[in-house]
Amino acid sequence: MSVRDERDPSVVPTPARTVLAPEVVDGAAEICGRVRAEGDAALIALTQQHDGVDITGRIEVPREEWEQAGAEVPAGVRSALENMAGRLRDLHQRQLPAEWEAESAGVRFGEVVNALDSAGCYVPGGRAAYPSTVLMTAIPARVAGVDRVVVCTPPAGGSGTVPAEVLLAASIAEVDAVFRVGGAQAVAALAYGTESIEAVSKIVGPGNAWVTAAKKEVAGLVGIDGLAGPSELVIVADSSADPAVLAVDLTAQAEHDPDARATLIALDESLVARVRELLEEETRRSPRAAILTKALDHASLLTATDEDDAARIVDSLAPEHLEVVTSSPAAFLGKVRFFGAAFLGPMTPVPFGDYGVGSNHVLPTMGTARFTSGLRSADFVVVSSFVEVSGDEGLAAFGPDVEVLARSEGLDAHARTSEIRRSHSL
Protein backbone atom coordinates (compact mmCIF):
# COMPACT_ATOMS: atom_id res chain seq x y z
CA MET A 1 0.00 0.00 0.00
CA SER A 2 1.50 3.34 -1.06
CA VAL A 3 -0.98 6.10 -0.32
CA ARG A 4 0.07 9.42 -1.81
CA ASP A 5 0.32 12.17 0.81
CA GLU A 6 1.90 15.12 -0.91
CA ARG A 7 0.52 17.98 -2.95
CA ASP A 8 1.89 21.11 -4.50
CA PRO A 9 -0.64 23.75 -3.30
CA SER A 10 -0.57 25.34 -6.75
CA VAL A 11 -1.73 22.12 -8.41
CA VAL A 12 -5.35 20.95 -8.31
CA PRO A 13 -5.81 17.18 -8.68
CA THR A 14 -7.95 15.98 -11.55
CA PRO A 15 -10.26 12.97 -11.48
CA ALA A 16 -9.62 9.76 -13.33
CA ARG A 17 -11.74 9.58 -16.47
CA THR A 18 -13.70 6.67 -17.85
CA VAL A 19 -11.21 5.25 -20.32
CA LEU A 20 -12.27 1.90 -21.73
CA ALA A 21 -9.58 -0.37 -23.14
CA PRO A 22 -9.88 -0.74 -26.92
CA GLU A 23 -10.24 -4.50 -26.61
CA VAL A 24 -13.18 -4.02 -24.23
CA VAL A 25 -14.87 -1.48 -26.52
CA ASP A 26 -14.40 -3.73 -29.55
CA GLY A 27 -15.39 -6.84 -27.65
CA ALA A 28 -18.57 -5.27 -26.28
CA ALA A 29 -19.52 -4.02 -29.74
CA GLU A 30 -19.02 -7.53 -31.12
CA ILE A 31 -21.20 -9.01 -28.36
CA CYS A 32 -23.91 -6.43 -28.99
CA GLY A 33 -23.90 -7.20 -32.71
CA ARG A 34 -24.09 -10.91 -32.04
CA VAL A 35 -27.05 -10.55 -29.66
CA ARG A 36 -28.82 -8.30 -32.14
CA ALA A 37 -28.39 -10.88 -34.90
CA GLU A 38 -28.83 -14.14 -32.98
CA GLY A 39 -31.13 -13.27 -30.05
CA ASP A 40 -31.52 -15.91 -27.34
CA ALA A 41 -28.99 -18.22 -28.99
CA ALA A 42 -26.27 -15.63 -28.42
CA LEU A 43 -27.34 -15.12 -24.79
CA ILE A 44 -27.14 -18.86 -24.15
CA ALA A 45 -23.73 -19.25 -25.80
CA LEU A 46 -22.22 -16.16 -24.16
CA THR A 47 -23.51 -17.06 -20.71
CA GLN A 48 -22.03 -20.54 -21.08
CA GLN A 49 -18.73 -18.99 -22.20
CA HIS A 50 -18.41 -16.26 -19.57
CA ASP A 51 -20.34 -17.63 -16.57
CA GLY A 52 -20.05 -21.38 -17.11
CA VAL A 53 -23.83 -21.75 -16.93
CA ASP A 54 -26.29 -23.32 -19.35
CA ILE A 55 -29.42 -21.14 -19.39
CA THR A 56 -31.13 -22.97 -22.26
CA GLY A 57 -34.87 -22.76 -21.63
CA ARG A 58 -34.45 -20.76 -18.43
CA ILE A 59 -33.32 -17.28 -19.37
CA GLU A 60 -36.18 -15.85 -17.35
CA VAL A 61 -36.33 -16.74 -13.67
CA PRO A 62 -39.73 -18.40 -13.04
CA ARG A 63 -42.01 -17.13 -10.30
CA GLU A 64 -41.58 -20.36 -8.33
CA GLU A 65 -37.94 -19.40 -7.75
CA TRP A 66 -39.02 -15.96 -6.56
CA GLU A 67 -41.38 -17.54 -4.04
CA GLN A 68 -38.77 -20.02 -2.85
CA ALA A 69 -36.28 -17.17 -2.42
CA GLY A 70 -38.70 -15.29 -0.23
CA ALA A 71 -38.81 -18.23 2.15
CA GLU A 72 -35.00 -18.60 2.21
CA VAL A 73 -34.07 -15.02 3.13
CA PRO A 74 -33.67 -14.43 6.90
CA ALA A 75 -36.40 -12.33 8.48
CA GLY A 76 -33.95 -9.61 9.47
CA VAL A 77 -32.73 -9.16 5.90
CA ARG A 78 -36.31 -9.13 4.59
CA SER A 79 -37.27 -6.46 7.12
CA ALA A 80 -34.23 -4.33 6.25
CA LEU A 81 -35.01 -4.54 2.52
CA GLU A 82 -38.65 -3.63 3.09
CA ASN A 83 -37.63 -0.67 5.25
CA MET A 84 -35.15 0.45 2.60
CA ALA A 85 -37.81 0.19 -0.08
CA GLY A 86 -40.14 2.39 1.95
CA ARG A 87 -37.46 5.04 2.36
CA LEU A 88 -36.68 4.98 -1.35
CA ARG A 89 -40.33 5.35 -2.35
CA ASP A 90 -40.62 8.42 -0.12
CA LEU A 91 -37.35 9.89 -1.43
CA HIS A 92 -38.13 9.39 -5.10
CA GLN A 93 -41.72 10.58 -4.82
CA ARG A 94 -40.28 13.99 -3.97
CA GLN A 95 -38.28 14.13 -7.22
CA LEU A 96 -41.01 13.94 -9.85
CA PRO A 97 -41.46 17.05 -11.99
CA ALA A 98 -44.88 18.68 -11.89
CA GLU A 99 -47.08 19.43 -14.87
CA TRP A 100 -47.98 23.09 -15.36
CA GLU A 101 -49.73 25.46 -17.72
CA ALA A 102 -50.08 29.20 -18.20
CA GLU A 103 -51.80 31.62 -20.59
CA SER A 104 -50.58 34.82 -22.20
CA ALA A 105 -52.31 37.01 -24.83
CA GLY A 106 -54.54 34.24 -26.12
CA VAL A 107 -51.91 31.47 -26.07
CA ARG A 108 -52.10 28.58 -23.62
CA PHE A 109 -48.84 26.74 -23.02
CA GLY A 110 -47.25 24.37 -20.56
CA GLU A 111 -45.68 20.97 -19.99
CA VAL A 112 -47.03 17.46 -19.52
CA VAL A 113 -45.16 14.65 -17.77
CA ASN A 114 -45.37 11.04 -18.93
CA ALA A 115 -43.56 7.96 -17.65
CA LEU A 116 -41.42 5.82 -19.93
CA ASP A 117 -43.09 2.66 -21.13
CA SER A 118 -40.24 0.36 -20.01
CA ALA A 119 -36.95 0.25 -18.12
CA GLY A 120 -34.23 -2.35 -17.70
CA CYS A 121 -32.21 -2.49 -14.48
CA TYR A 122 -28.75 -4.01 -14.59
CA VAL A 123 -27.78 -5.53 -11.23
CA PRO A 124 -24.16 -6.72 -10.87
CA GLY A 125 -23.53 -10.21 -9.58
CA GLY A 126 -21.16 -13.08 -9.87
CA ARG A 127 -18.96 -12.83 -6.74
CA ALA A 128 -21.55 -10.95 -4.66
CA ALA A 129 -25.28 -10.23 -4.41
CA TYR A 130 -26.65 -6.69 -4.60
CA PRO A 131 -30.33 -6.60 -3.62
CA SER A 132 -29.84 -2.94 -2.72
CA THR A 133 -29.16 -2.15 -6.39
CA VAL A 134 -32.43 -3.82 -7.37
CA LEU A 135 -34.27 -1.42 -5.09
CA MET A 136 -32.17 1.58 -6.09
CA THR A 137 -32.90 1.12 -9.79
CA ALA A 138 -36.39 -0.39 -9.90
CA ILE A 139 -38.16 1.70 -7.25
CA PRO A 140 -37.55 5.12 -8.88
CA ALA A 141 -38.87 3.64 -12.12
CA ARG A 142 -41.97 2.34 -10.38
CA VAL A 143 -42.51 5.63 -8.55
CA ALA A 144 -42.33 7.42 -11.91
CA GLY A 145 -45.05 5.12 -13.26
CA VAL A 146 -43.03 3.06 -15.75
CA ASP A 147 -45.27 0.33 -17.17
CA ARG A 148 -42.70 -2.48 -17.39
CA VAL A 149 -39.60 -2.81 -15.21
CA VAL A 150 -37.24 -5.76 -15.64
CA VAL A 151 -33.93 -6.85 -14.12
CA CYS A 152 -30.93 -8.54 -15.72
CA THR A 153 -28.30 -10.04 -13.43
CA PRO A 154 -25.53 -12.61 -13.92
CA PRO A 155 -26.28 -16.17 -12.77
CA ALA A 156 -24.17 -17.81 -10.11
CA GLY A 157 -21.49 -20.08 -11.55
CA GLY A 158 -22.38 -23.75 -11.61
CA SER A 159 -25.99 -23.68 -10.42
CA GLY A 160 -27.03 -20.72 -12.54
CA THR A 161 -29.27 -19.47 -9.74
CA VAL A 162 -29.98 -15.84 -8.92
CA PRO A 163 -29.31 -15.00 -5.24
CA ALA A 164 -32.40 -15.26 -3.06
CA GLU A 165 -31.91 -11.71 -1.74
CA VAL A 166 -31.93 -10.33 -5.27
CA LEU A 167 -35.18 -12.14 -6.12
CA LEU A 168 -36.78 -10.99 -2.88
CA ALA A 169 -35.76 -7.40 -3.63
CA ALA A 170 -37.26 -7.76 -7.11
CA SER A 171 -40.52 -8.86 -5.53
CA ILE A 172 -40.49 -5.99 -3.02
CA ALA A 173 -39.80 -3.50 -5.84
CA GLU A 174 -42.63 -5.00 -7.95
CA VAL A 175 -40.33 -5.89 -10.84
CA ASP A 176 -42.08 -7.58 -13.76
CA ALA A 177 -39.36 -10.05 -14.74
CA VAL A 178 -35.84 -11.14 -13.79
CA PHE A 179 -33.45 -12.59 -16.38
CA ARG A 180 -30.33 -14.59 -15.49
CA VAL A 181 -28.11 -12.80 -18.00
CA GLY A 182 -25.21 -10.49 -17.23
CA GLY A 183 -22.40 -8.60 -18.91
CA ALA A 184 -22.49 -6.81 -22.25
CA GLN A 185 -24.93 -9.41 -23.56
CA ALA A 186 -27.54 -8.35 -21.00
CA VAL A 187 -27.26 -4.72 -22.05
CA ALA A 188 -27.58 -5.73 -25.70
CA ALA A 189 -30.66 -7.84 -24.97
CA LEU A 190 -32.33 -4.96 -23.15
CA ALA A 191 -31.52 -2.59 -26.02
CA TYR A 192 -32.36 -4.75 -29.04
CA GLY A 193 -34.71 -7.37 -27.60
CA THR A 194 -34.52 -11.14 -28.06
CA GLU A 195 -37.10 -13.93 -28.09
CA SER A 196 -37.12 -13.97 -24.28
CA ILE A 197 -36.26 -10.37 -23.37
CA GLU A 198 -38.35 -7.54 -24.74
CA ALA A 199 -36.45 -4.34 -25.55
CA VAL A 200 -36.75 -1.43 -23.12
CA SER A 201 -36.61 2.34 -23.48
CA LYS A 202 -33.94 2.99 -20.85
CA ILE A 203 -31.17 0.95 -19.21
CA VAL A 204 -29.89 1.89 -15.75
CA GLY A 205 -27.61 0.42 -13.13
CA PRO A 206 -23.89 -0.02 -12.45
CA GLY A 207 -21.63 -2.65 -13.96
CA ASN A 208 -18.07 -3.52 -14.94
CA ALA A 209 -16.13 -2.15 -17.91
CA TRP A 210 -17.87 -4.54 -20.33
CA VAL A 211 -21.29 -3.39 -19.17
CA THR A 212 -20.20 0.24 -19.46
CA ALA A 213 -18.82 -0.31 -22.96
CA ALA A 214 -22.07 -1.99 -24.02
CA LYS A 215 -24.14 0.88 -22.63
CA LYS A 216 -21.98 3.27 -24.62
CA GLU A 217 -22.55 1.12 -27.73
CA VAL A 218 -26.37 1.18 -27.46
CA ALA A 219 -26.78 4.75 -26.17
CA GLY A 220 -28.99 6.69 -28.53
CA LEU A 221 -31.04 3.67 -29.49
CA VAL A 222 -32.07 3.55 -25.83
CA GLY A 223 -31.55 5.89 -22.93
CA ILE A 224 -28.86 5.14 -20.36
CA ASP A 225 -28.18 6.58 -16.93
CA GLY A 226 -24.48 7.18 -17.58
CA LEU A 227 -21.11 5.50 -18.00
CA ALA A 228 -19.96 4.25 -14.62
CA GLY A 229 -16.38 4.08 -13.41
CA PRO A 230 -14.89 2.86 -10.13
CA SER A 231 -16.50 4.10 -6.93
CA GLU A 232 -15.11 7.31 -5.38
CA LEU A 233 -15.00 9.04 -2.02
CA VAL A 234 -13.52 12.39 -1.04
CA ILE A 235 -13.41 13.23 2.67
CA VAL A 236 -12.82 16.81 3.83
CA ALA A 237 -11.84 16.86 7.52
CA ASP A 238 -10.53 19.33 10.05
CA SER A 239 -9.07 18.94 13.55
CA SER A 240 -12.51 18.05 14.95
CA ALA A 241 -12.50 14.74 13.05
CA ASP A 242 -11.61 11.39 14.62
CA PRO A 243 -8.76 9.86 12.58
CA ALA A 244 -9.98 6.33 13.36
CA VAL A 245 -13.37 7.12 11.84
CA LEU A 246 -11.76 8.64 8.76
CA ALA A 247 -9.59 5.57 8.24
CA VAL A 248 -12.57 3.22 8.47
CA ASP A 249 -14.56 5.37 6.04
CA LEU A 250 -11.72 5.41 3.52
CA THR A 251 -11.29 1.64 3.73
CA ALA A 252 -15.05 1.13 3.38
CA GLN A 253 -14.82 2.90 0.06
CA ALA A 254 -11.65 1.14 -1.02
CA GLU A 255 -13.07 -2.34 -0.36
CA HIS A 256 -15.48 -1.98 -3.31
CA ASP A 257 -12.85 -2.98 -5.85
CA PRO A 258 -9.14 -2.54 -6.63
CA ASP A 259 -9.83 0.54 -8.77
CA ALA A 260 -11.89 2.41 -6.15
CA ARG A 261 -10.70 5.96 -5.46
CA ALA A 262 -10.38 7.20 -1.87
CA THR A 263 -9.14 10.71 -1.08
CA LEU A 264 -8.68 12.61 2.18
CA ILE A 265 -8.38 16.40 2.08
CA ALA A 266 -7.13 17.38 5.52
CA LEU A 267 -7.43 20.89 6.93
CA ASP A 268 -5.13 19.82 9.76
CA GLU A 269 -1.75 18.49 8.60
CA SER A 270 -1.40 16.22 11.63
CA LEU A 271 -4.39 14.17 10.43
CA VAL A 272 -2.50 12.84 7.42
CA ALA A 273 0.16 10.85 9.29
CA ARG A 274 -2.32 9.45 11.78
CA VAL A 275 -4.84 8.40 9.11
CA ARG A 276 -2.08 6.78 7.04
CA GLU A 277 -1.04 4.71 10.06
CA LEU A 278 -4.62 3.67 10.81
CA LEU A 279 -5.27 2.76 7.17
CA GLU A 280 -2.50 0.20 7.42
CA GLU A 281 -4.08 -1.25 10.56
CA GLU A 282 -7.53 -1.42 8.94
CA THR A 283 -6.06 -3.14 5.89
CA ARG A 284 -4.31 -5.78 7.98
CA ARG A 285 -7.53 -6.72 9.80
CA SER A 286 -9.80 -6.66 6.74
CA PRO A 287 -11.02 -9.90 5.08
CA ARG A 288 -10.73 -7.93 1.80
CA ALA A 289 -7.12 -6.92 2.42
CA ALA A 290 -5.97 -7.82 -1.10
CA ILE A 291 -8.56 -5.50 -2.66
CA LEU A 292 -7.84 -2.75 -0.14
CA THR A 293 -4.11 -2.87 -0.77
CA LYS A 294 -4.57 -2.37 -4.50
CA ALA A 295 -7.22 0.35 -4.09
CA LEU A 296 -5.19 2.29 -1.56
CA ASP A 297 -2.20 2.28 -3.90
CA HIS A 298 -3.95 5.08 -5.79
CA ALA A 299 -5.59 6.73 -2.78
CA SER A 300 -4.51 10.26 -1.85
CA LEU A 301 -4.04 12.00 1.50
CA LEU A 302 -3.86 15.72 0.79
CA THR A 303 -3.43 18.83 2.93
CA ALA A 304 -5.44 21.94 2.05
CA THR A 305 -4.47 25.42 3.19
CA ASP A 306 -8.03 26.36 4.12
CA GLU A 307 -11.67 25.52 3.31
CA ASP A 308 -11.65 27.52 0.08
CA ASP A 309 -8.63 25.53 -1.09
CA ALA A 310 -10.37 22.28 -0.08
CA ALA A 311 -13.53 23.30 -1.94
CA ARG A 312 -11.46 24.03 -5.03
CA ILE A 313 -10.01 20.51 -4.89
CA VAL A 314 -13.45 18.96 -4.39
CA ASP A 315 -14.89 20.73 -7.41
CA SER A 316 -11.93 19.69 -9.53
CA LEU A 317 -12.57 16.05 -8.59
CA ALA A 318 -16.40 16.22 -8.71
CA PRO A 319 -16.55 13.02 -6.62
CA GLU A 320 -19.28 10.43 -6.47
CA HIS A 321 -19.37 10.62 -2.66
CA LEU A 322 -18.34 13.64 -0.58
CA GLU A 323 -17.96 13.31 3.19
CA VAL A 324 -17.54 16.50 5.21
CA VAL A 325 -16.26 16.12 8.78
CA THR A 326 -15.62 19.69 9.87
CA SER A 327 -16.87 21.92 12.65
CA SER A 328 -19.46 23.40 10.26
CA PRO A 329 -20.16 20.90 7.47
CA ALA A 330 -23.22 22.72 6.13
CA ALA A 331 -21.17 25.90 5.69
CA PHE A 332 -18.52 23.97 3.76
CA LEU A 333 -21.17 22.39 1.54
CA GLY A 334 -22.16 25.88 0.47
CA LYS A 335 -18.66 26.35 -0.96
CA VAL A 336 -18.76 23.39 -3.38
CA ARG A 337 -20.82 22.71 -6.48
CA PHE A 338 -19.99 19.32 -7.95
CA PHE A 339 -20.56 16.00 -6.16
CA GLY A 340 -22.93 13.05 -6.45
CA ALA A 341 -24.08 12.87 -2.82
CA ALA A 342 -22.75 14.54 0.33
CA PHE A 343 -22.63 13.10 3.84
CA LEU A 344 -22.35 15.77 6.49
CA GLY A 345 -20.89 15.61 9.96
CA PRO A 346 -19.08 13.00 12.05
CA MET A 347 -22.17 10.81 12.53
CA THR A 348 -23.03 10.27 8.85
CA PRO A 349 -21.32 7.28 7.20
CA VAL A 350 -21.49 6.97 3.41
CA PRO A 351 -23.15 3.51 3.59
CA PHE A 352 -26.29 5.25 4.88
CA GLY A 353 -26.65 6.50 1.31
CA ASP A 354 -25.69 3.10 -0.07
CA TYR A 355 -28.70 1.62 1.69
CA GLY A 356 -31.28 4.26 0.99
CA VAL A 357 -31.07 6.72 3.86
CA GLY A 358 -31.69 9.96 1.99
CA SER A 359 -29.89 9.11 -1.24
CA ASN A 360 -29.83 6.79 -4.23
CA HIS A 361 -26.52 4.94 -4.62
CA VAL A 362 -26.44 5.06 -8.43
CA LEU A 363 -24.29 8.20 -8.64
CA PRO A 364 -22.03 9.89 -11.20
CA THR A 365 -18.36 8.85 -11.15
CA MET A 366 -15.13 9.84 -12.88
CA GLY A 367 -15.77 13.58 -12.60
CA THR A 368 -19.14 13.39 -14.36
CA ALA A 369 -20.84 15.03 -11.37
CA ARG A 370 -19.77 18.23 -13.14
CA PHE A 371 -22.68 17.76 -15.54
CA THR A 372 -24.95 14.97 -14.36
CA SER A 373 -26.85 13.84 -11.28
CA GLY A 374 -27.49 10.59 -9.48
CA LEU A 375 -30.35 8.33 -10.52
CA ARG A 376 -33.75 9.96 -9.81
CA SER A 377 -37.38 9.18 -10.49
CA ALA A 378 -37.32 12.14 -12.89
CA ASP A 379 -34.95 10.09 -15.08
CA PHE A 380 -37.86 7.77 -15.91
CA VAL A 381 -40.21 10.40 -17.30
CA VAL A 382 -40.29 12.60 -20.36
CA VAL A 383 -41.44 16.20 -20.11
CA SER A 384 -43.19 17.49 -23.24
CA SER A 385 -44.33 21.00 -24.11
CA PHE A 386 -47.70 22.00 -25.55
CA VAL A 387 -48.92 25.24 -27.12
CA GLU A 388 -52.47 26.21 -28.06
CA VAL A 389 -53.35 29.45 -29.85
CA SER A 390 -56.98 30.01 -29.02
CA GLY A 391 -57.88 32.73 -31.52
CA ASP A 392 -57.17 36.07 -33.13
CA GLU A 393 -55.57 37.54 -30.03
CA GLY A 394 -52.70 35.02 -29.94
CA LEU A 395 -52.06 35.24 -33.67
CA ALA A 396 -52.00 39.03 -33.53
CA ALA A 397 -49.75 39.11 -30.45
CA PHE A 398 -47.07 36.67 -31.60
CA GLY A 399 -47.54 36.13 -35.34
CA PRO A 400 -45.61 39.14 -36.61
CA ASP A 401 -42.50 38.26 -34.55
CA VAL A 402 -42.65 34.62 -35.69
CA GLU A 403 -42.93 35.69 -39.33
CA VAL A 404 -40.04 38.17 -39.13
CA LEU A 405 -37.74 35.65 -37.43
CA ALA A 406 -38.66 32.85 -39.83
CA ARG A 407 -37.85 34.99 -42.88
CA SER A 408 -34.63 36.17 -41.28
CA GLU A 409 -33.58 32.52 -41.26
CA GLY A 410 -34.67 32.01 -44.87
CA LEU A 411 -37.68 29.85 -43.97
CA ASP A 412 -40.52 31.36 -46.00
CA ALA A 413 -42.98 28.52 -45.46
CA HIS A 414 -42.50 28.82 -41.70
CA ALA A 415 -43.59 32.46 -41.95
CA ARG A 416 -46.57 31.61 -44.15
CA THR A 417 -47.96 29.14 -41.57
CA SER A 418 -48.61 32.13 -39.35
CA GLU A 419 -49.62 34.54 -42.11
CA ILE A 420 -52.28 32.26 -43.60
CA ARG A 421 -53.90 31.80 -40.20
CA ARG A 422 -53.88 35.52 -39.53
CA SER A 423 -55.36 36.32 -42.92
CA HIS A 424 -58.11 33.71 -42.52
CA SER A 425 -58.97 34.89 -39.01
CA LEU A 426 -59.37 38.53 -39.97
Secondary structure, 3 states (H helix, E strand, C coil): CCCECCCCCCCCCCCCCCCCCHHHHHHHHHHHHHHHHHCHHHHHHHHHHHHCCCCCCCCECCHHHHHHHHHHCCHHHHHHHHHHHHHHHHHHHCCCCCCEEEEECCEEEEEEEEECCEEEEECCCCCCCCHHHHHHHHHHHHHHCCCEEEEECCCCCCCCCCCHHHHHHHHHCCCCEEECCCHHHHHHHHHHCCCCCCCCCEEECCCCHHHHHHHHHHECCEEECCCCCCCEEEEEECCCCCHHHHHHHHHHHHCCCCCCEEEEEECCHHHHHHHHHHHHHHHHHCCCHHHHHHHHCCCEEEECCCHHHHHHHHHHHCCCEEEEECCCHHHHHCCCCCCCEEEECCCCCCHHHHCCCCCCCCCCCCCHHHCCCCCCHHHHEEEEEEEEECCHHHHHHHHHHHHHHHHHCCCHHHHHHHHHHHHHHC
